[in-house]
């Protein structure tokens, strides 16, 4: 892994300098408030949607102190339309905690950041690497997909024990020198690679800086990886249950419309 690590990081950094995204409104800053705000908004939400909300939030709440002091209803109104509203409630709670517990300054280490409401391990790593140059890995869905393909990770990434292996792999691949400069660039690069090149359904392998030693490409398995057997099984169960429920409802409605015994609910043996 040592040789792979050096090659992976250097290729990724070279690619990012030429092809990575650089014009997003939350880039080119080391303000942890702005990085944190963007990271929370970008969870489960497209970049194109987040841009307008990000600008609106900063206009009303330019600092974490402003957000902490804002009324709950106002915060929820600013968030309206982004969905996953637990994020908004945690955002407000986190801002209050930063002000109350840390004097209005975000902690500089990922481990400390994870103690704040709504900040998980990957989000904490993003803030710490972007703003403070800490050598710490992110591991969102995009990064998992990149690693699983490049190194042909054969295990089900939906299982916690395999997630731990990916965390270790992601950490081993990080740059080791000039971290204050390299870590922000590396973190942005691996985000960009997963979001714009190594995409779920139509990966652009020709444009990928890892194509020459990507094991999934060499094995013609790009569309098979990463493996998510557990999630697929759960989805299959949910679909089957939904179909069974729909069938039951259809039978009950049919029985009722056919003049079932008045007031009785008829259940079919399915």
ChimeraX attribute file (.defattr): number of C-alpha atoms within 10 A of each C-alpha:
attribute: neighborCount
match mode: 1-to-1
recipient: residues
	/A:1	10
	/A:2	9
	/A:3	8
	/A:4	13
	/A:5	18
	/A:6	16
	/A:7	15
	/A:8	19
	/A:9	19
	/A:10	17
	/A:11	15
	/A:12	23
	/A:13	23
	/A:14	15
	/A:15	19
	/A:16	22
	/A:17	13
	/A:18	9
	/A:19	14
	/A:20	19
	/A:21	16
	/A:22	14
	/A:23	8
	/A:24	10
	/A:25	14
	/A:26	18
	/A:27	16
	/A:28	12
	/A:29	13
	/A:30	17
	/A:31	16
	/A:32	21
	/A:33	22
	/A:34	21
	/A:35	20
	/A:36	22
	/A:37	17
	/A:38	19
	/A:39	17
	/A:40	19
	/A:41	23
	/A:42	17
	/A:43	14
	/A:44	10
	/A:45	13
	/A:46	11
	/A:47	13
	/A:48	10
	/A:49	13
	/A:50	18
	/A:51	16
	/A:52	11
	/A:53	18
	/A:54	19
	/A:55	14
	/A:56	14
	/A:57	17
	/A:58	16
	/A:59	10
	/A:60	14
	/A:61	16
	/A:62	14
	/A:63	17
	/A:64	25
	/A:65	18
	/A:66	15
	/A:67	23
	/A:68	22
	/A:69	13
	/A:70	16
	/A:71	12
	/A:72	15
	/A:73	9
	/A:74	12
	/A:75	19
	/A:76	16
	/A:77	11
	/A:78	16
	/A:79	20
	/A:80	13
	/A:81	11
	/A:82	17
	/A:83	12
	/A:84	14
	/A:85	13
	/A:86	10
	/A:87	19
	/A:88	22
	/A:89	16
	/A:90	16
	/A:91	24
	/A:92	21
	/A:93	17
	/A:94	22
	/A:95	25
	/A:96	23
	/A:97	19
	/A:98	21
	/A:99	18
	/A:100	13
	/A:101	13
	/A:102	11
	/A:103	11
	/A:104	17
	/A:105	15
	/A:106	23
	/A:107	20
	/A:108	17
	/A:109	19
	/A:110	24
	/A:111	15
	/A:112	13
	/A:113	22
	/A:114	17
	/A:115	15
	/A:116	21
	/A:117	18
	/A:118	20
	/A:119	22
	/A:120	15
	/A:121	18
	/A:122	18
	/A:123	23
	/A:124	26
	/A:125	26
	/A:126	27
	/A:127	32
	/A:128	30
	/A:129	29
	/A:130	27
	/A:131	22
	/A:132	22
	/A:133	23
	/A:134	20
	/A:135	22
	/A:136	24
	/A:137	27
	/A:138	24
	/A:139	21
	/A:140	14
	/A:141	14
	/A:142	19
	/A:143	22
	/A:144	21
	/A:145	23
	/A:146	27
	/A:147	23
	/A:148	24
	/A:149	26
	/A:150	21
	/A:151	15
	/A:152	22
	/A:153	21
	/A:154	13
	/A:155	18
	/A:156	18
	/A:157	24
	/A:158	15
	/A:159	13
	/A:160	10
	/A:161	11
	/A:162	15
	/A:163	16
	/A:164	12
	/A:165	14
	/A:166	20
	/A:167	16
	/A:168	12
	/A:169	18
	/A:170	18
	/A:171	16
	/A:172	17
	/A:173	19
	/A:174	22
	/A:175	20
	/A:176	13
	/A:177	10
	/A:178	9
	/A:179	17
	/A:180	15
	/A:181	13
	/A:182	22
	/A:183	27
	/A:184	24
	/A:185	21
	/A:186	24
	/A:187	26
	/A:188	21
	/A:189	23
	/A:190	23
	/A:191	23
	/A:192	22
	/A:193	26
	/A:194	21
	/A:195	18
	/A:196	18
	/A:197	17
	/A:198	26
	/A:199	17
	/A:200	18
	/A:201	8
	/A:202	11
	/A:203	17
	/A:204	13
	/A:205	16
	/A:206	10
	/A:207	14
	/A:208	18
	/A:209	19
	/A:210	21
	/A:211	15
	/A:212	12
	/A:213	14
	/A:214	20
	/A:215	18
	/A:216	22
	/A:217	18
	/A:218	14
	/A:219	10
	/A:220	9
	/A:221	13
	/A:222	24
	/A:223	15
	/A:224	14
	/A:225	22
	/A:226	24
	/A:227	19
	/A:228	14
	/A:229	14
	/A:230	13
	/A:231	14
	/A:232	12
	/A:233	11
	/A:234	11
	/A:235	12
	/A:236	12
	/A:237	12
	/A:238	12
	/A:239	12
	/A:240	12
	/A:241	12
	/A:242	12
	/A:243	12
	/A:244	13
	/A:245	13
	/A:246	12
	/A:247	14
	/A:248	17
	/A:249	15
	/A:250	13
	/A:251	17
	/A:252	17
	/A:253	14
	/A:254	13
	/A:255	16
	/A:256	16
	/A:257	9
	/A:258	9
	/A:259	8
	/A:260	14
	/A:261	10
	/A:262	7
	/A:263	7
	/A:264	8
	/A:265	12
	/A:266	16
	/A:267	11
	/A:268	12
	/A:269	6
	/A:270	8
